[in-house]
Amino acid sequence: MLTSAAMPSLVICEKPSVARDVARALIGPTAKRTGDRWEGPDWIVAHAVGHLVEQVDPDAYDERYKKWRYEDLPILPDEFRYQARDARAAKQLKALHQLMARDDVDEIVNACDAGREGELIFKLILQTAPAKARAKPVRRAWFSSMTQRAIREAFEGLRDDEAMRPLEEAARARSEADWLVGMNATRAATTKAGSARKVLSLGRVQTPTLALIVNRDLAIAAFRSEDYWEVQARFEAGAEAAYTGLWHEGSTTRLPEAAPAEAIAAAARGADGVVEALETKPHVEQPPLLYDLTTLQREANSRHGFSAQRTLSAAQALYDQHKLLTYPRTSSRYLSGDMAGQLRGVASGVGAAAPEYADAARYVLGLDKLPLGRVVNDAKVGDHHAIIPTEGDHDLSGLSRDERRIYDMVARRFLAAFHPPARFERTTVETRVGEHLFRSRGKVLIEAGWRSAYGEVAEPAPGSGEEEADQALPPLAVGQRVRCAEAEALAKQTKPPARYSEGTLLRAMETAGKLVDDDEAAEAMKDAGIGTPATRAAIIERLIDAGYVEREGRSLRATEKGVGLVRMLGDHLLTGCEGQSVEYPKSYGCTSYRGKDDPGCGYTLWKQQNGRTITREEALEHIAAGRSSRDLQTEREVIGPCPTPGCGGQ
């Protein structure tokens, strides 16, 4: 047991379950509860119940604000005031204040959750306490794991409260900005376009998020599908050796009409062909980074259909109830260097937890030196490190189905991080039949590497029959004769962008709406995102509760109310002001463009490129990849100098 000074120190935790574990670590396993606290000779452990106080309404500052008038805006308090959230919170707050003011308590320890919100929860309790309590010294217990060992280590190295001031100021700034923007914007919108019965709720985070959904839905509604045709052929290269290919001419695989597609299919069908070109390149796939909360929520949505809140609830239970995962409300995907010595112990605990983890854990434990390049990075660890399993024995028998699935995702990701890259061979084959070329692509897993942690082995993946799918190609050689056994013209249509799912919306919030698929690119954009990992799930639920958004299967769809609100705001700062990609008569560009002096996003994709017209479907693909007209221009052959002076600058 840890001991403090002669008089007991008061420890304030964020919730009862945490206080119970802290009391067990500090006072001992026989720690008994007295009312709403655990008390021993050296420590008194008490708790809040999340946020106990909230900011007062505007009319608490001035009676005239009871009536909503546009002329009274903006409301800008000189100093923010707070009150208990409800009767239960008032009772708990009073009990804490009494403990803080006790004569025999000489120090207060903040043991609320280690993060901005935990810091603010404690500081507001302290701010609303009697002067006698506020005068006492404060230290900070910082722990990201709820194991007894982690708690004891945190209390053996209590932090100076002054060092936590930047975290407190960041939390206050966010909280006060939310109040200022939400209160003033809601009153402004409601007095202009709503009514007492139709309050138009706006917020610093929720309104830009709503704008993302609305703008995506409007793009889908405005989309006009176009017909096109592709020609797919199946080639036989011998007994039991076949592969498929897609007709192409240069960079295009699409034909605007059925007749030429049918003619190509007819010309190729039953004809002999030759393998004109064959290229095989190695491809290396690095292990994925560890999970932060947003990535965990996105993948749980994609894999299991979980809402962001459902994932957070399961991860939170695995943290504070089952003690199997580290603190989940994190934005980091790396670990700090001081954790390196624990990692083998974590791998050992995971490997013993269930048979499906044993082989991957055995590999990790057999390494002479753990590869930490994609795991440890102190510069990318903020309040908390990435989500990983805790050290120690793991009993999975009491987990719910949701908790078991989230544990499985985190456990496999942790083990995979220490495995080598997965290695593939990518092969591209060009087959000529008469004057027509068909392209085939294949991908073979040569070394499973980190994918073995997910049960994958090195064997060819079966093809799905489409050229873009990774089919298992037979052995082929340049000059080899083949026969086109089948060829058909496939009628297709361009497709609109997909509606947001919670997973894709979380990525859009993380990257401020920018189209980013690469994990490392997204990592670099986190500071520009909308909301925080801890609040994004609640924002989505708030939009649904407010009637602005509704779930449609796994998709999110804006309601008429949500669309109307965003349309009313127009290009207001709250809707993002980033602009949307739209079609103009001669180009695809951004709605944020105002003129040469104010180009907005500055993006332009001209419809005419290299003698052909860029279709809307192709434009969407280029926009998603960030390719502009300059990127699509072909190299020009230099044939001589300019004929007149200065023409080079025209």
Disulfide bonds with the S-S distance in Angstrom:
Cys590-Cys601 1.96
